[in-house]
Amino acid sequence: MPKTVTLRLDDDVYEDLLHHSEAEKRPLSNYIEMAALEYARHQEFVDDEEMLAILSNQNLVKRIKKGSQEAKKRKGRFVE
């Protein structure tokens, strides 16, 4: 069941979002929902450039592998 959320926006932000939603011929609420989902999904994963930087850092890769092995052995301290 859909949930209702109250959102307070500055006038200029509201106008900007409204302009974009009208350009896409979508209701403002749908535009904000899709924009928020896209942002959240983008934050969950690294992009190709970030992955290349991670993989090119041999010390970091070594530490990640060690941490993964320790986690499999249930060794160490897990932080939430």
C-alpha positions in Angstrom: 0.0 0.0 0.0 1.4 3.4 -0.9 2.6 5.7 1.9 2.2 9.4 2.1 5.2 11.5 2.9 5.2 15.2 3.7 8.2 17.0 2.2 9.2 20.6 2.8 11.0 22.3 -0.1 12.3 25.8 -0.7 10.3 27.6 -3.3 13.2 27.6 -5.9 13.7 23.8 -5.4 10.0 23.2 -5.8 9.8 25.2 -9.0 12.9 23.4 -10.4 11.4 20.0 -9.6 8.0 21.0 -11.0 9.6 22.3 -14.2 11.5 18.9 -14.7 8.4 16.8 -13.9 6.3 18.8 -16.4 9.0 18.4 -19.0 8.7 14.7 -18.6 4.9 14.9 -18.4 4.8 13.2 -15.0 3.2 14.1 -11.7 5.6 15.9 -9.3 5.2 13.1 -6.7 6.2 10.5 -9.3 9.2 12.6 -10.5 10.5 13.0 -6.9 10.0 9.3 -6.2 11.9 8.2 -9.3 14.7 10.8 -8.7 15.1 9.6 -5.1 15.2 5.9 -6.2 17.7 6.6 -8.9 19.9 8.5 -6.4 19.7 5.7 -3.8 20.5 3.0 -6.3 23.5 5.0 -7.6 24.8 5.3 -4.1 24.7 1.5 -3.5 27.2 0.6 -6.2 30.5 1.9 -7.4 30.8 3.1 -11.0 33.4 1.8 -13.4 35.9 4.6 -12.6 35.6 3.9 -8.9 36.0 0.2 -9.4 39.1 0.7 -11.5 40.6 2.9 -8.7 39.8 0.2 -6.1 41.3 -2.6 -8.2 44.4 -0.7 -9.0 45.2 -0.2 -5.3 47.0 -3.5 -4.5 47.2 -2.8 -0.8 43.4 -2.2 -0.6 42.7 -5.3 -2.6 44.9 -7.3 -0.3 43.1 -5.9 2.8 39.7 -6.7 1.3 40.7 -10.3 0.5 42.1 -10.7 4.1 38.9 -9.2 5.6 36.7 -11.5 3.4 38.7 -14.6 4.5 38.4 -13.5 8.2 34.7 -13.0 7.8 34.2 -16.5 6.3 36.0 -17.8 9.4 33.8 -15.6 11.5 36.9 -14.0 12.9 37.1 -10.4 13.9 34.6 -7.8 15.1 31.5 -6.9 13.0 30.4 -3.3 13.2 26.8 -2.2 12.3 
